[in-house]
Amino acid sequence: MLKIDAGNAKLRQIPVEEIDRNPENPRIFFRQGELDTLQESIRQHGVQVPISVFQKGRQYILIDGERRWRCALKLNLETIPALVQPEPDPLTNVLLMFNIHALREQWDLLTIAMKLPNVIALLAVQLRKVPTEAEISSRTGLNRSVIRRCKLLMDLPTKYREMLTAELKKPKTQQKLSEDFFIEMERSLRTVERILPGIVQDKNGVRDVLISKYKSEVIKDLVDLRYLPKIAKAEQVKFSLQKAEAALRKVFSPNSYSLQEAFEDTVAEAYSEKTLVSKLWAVIERLDEMTPDSLDEELSKALIALRKQIRALLGRSQ
């Protein structure tokens, strides 16, 4: 993991007006409530932790500490304590941004996703090949799960990235759509497309319907989106594919038909039976390891009740 080169850094008081934000900083959302809290702390106690910068011409470019710098501007501070470091090359500069993130609070995923293509392009030049997921993770400090989630956001059409950007600018309590919603939606739609090619003919139209249903609470929980792949896998649980496809088409149309209704109308019982079968085989495997002497009274009563139920279901001759 990259680190700020504190050994070669020089601590100085720098005029706040001579500092510019780093264009490679993925973070673009600075919520006012967070800034207000930090600003009040700086007003009372000053900047306790120096920012980090490098000099470029007559200006200084931020490496770390943009929120502190923004607050200093608002408070009209003349100078701010800063560690001045050697200017990094373009790849090191952008990787520093990601590694600082890895050590700090969680940024909005969209901010990372918007910068990740640049990181991949710079790494490709250095490595002379397209970097693997593991190489991207190693150099940025992001775990591979985060990278995969970011790629789903990267692949969203511009319309939906802009929609999400507008949502993320709001206070968290006012946000209806989230990054998690778009990620769940994209994962589910990709699975549906893979299993049932042709079922999603107008993907943006389907996205719009699902977003509308989520906003109007026809889809009550974003995890309801996980019903889509389960319905698409109808044949795997021996349910009518024709009925499953009809339910999906209805879900993808502007109406009040929910994902939970579609699931319950189609494959819910089949999945319940599949789960029961799996549990029964696990019980059988466990019973194979037991002897009559190992049964306690409670387990013996349960097995007798189970035997009675099995005989009722299969007939006395079984």
Secondary structure as GFF3:
##gff-version 3
##sequence-region A 1 318
A	DSSP	three_ten_helix	6	8	.	.	.	ID=ss1
A	DSSP	beta_strand	10	15	.	.	.	ID=ss2
A	DSSP	three_ten_helix	16	18	.	.	.	ID=ss3
A	DSSP	beta_strand	19	20	.	.	.	ID=ss4
A	DSSP	alpha_helix	32	45	.	.	.	ID=ss5
A	DSSP	beta_strand	51	56	.	.	.	ID=ss6
A	DSSP	beta_strand	59	64	.	.	.	ID=ss7
A	DSSP	alpha_helix	66	74	.	.	.	ID=ss8
A	DSSP	beta_strand	79	85	.	.	.	ID=ss9
A	DSSP	alpha_helix	90	103	.	.	.	ID=ss10
A	DSSP	alpha_helix	109	127	.	.	.	ID=ss11
A	DSSP	alpha_helix	133	140	.	.	.	ID=ss12
A	DSSP	alpha_helix	144	154	.	.	.	ID=ss13
A	DSSP	alpha_helix	158	168	.	.	.	ID=ss14
A	DSSP	three_ten_helix	172	174	.	.	.	ID=ss15
A	DSSP	alpha_helix	179	195	.	.	.	ID=ss16
A	DSSP	alpha_helix	203	215	.	.	.	ID=ss17
A	DSSP	three_ten_helix	222	226	.	.	.	ID=ss18
A	DSSP	alpha_helix	227	232	.	.	.	ID=ss19
A	DSSP	three_ten_helix	234	237	.	.	.	ID=ss20
A	DSSP	alpha_helix	241	251	.	.	.	ID=ss21
A	DSSP	alpha_helix	259	265	.	.	.	ID=ss22
A	DSSP	alpha_helix	268	288	.	.	.	ID=ss23
A	DSSP	three_ten_helix	292	294	.	.	.	ID=ss24
A	DSSP	alpha_helix	297	314	.	.	.	ID=ss25
###
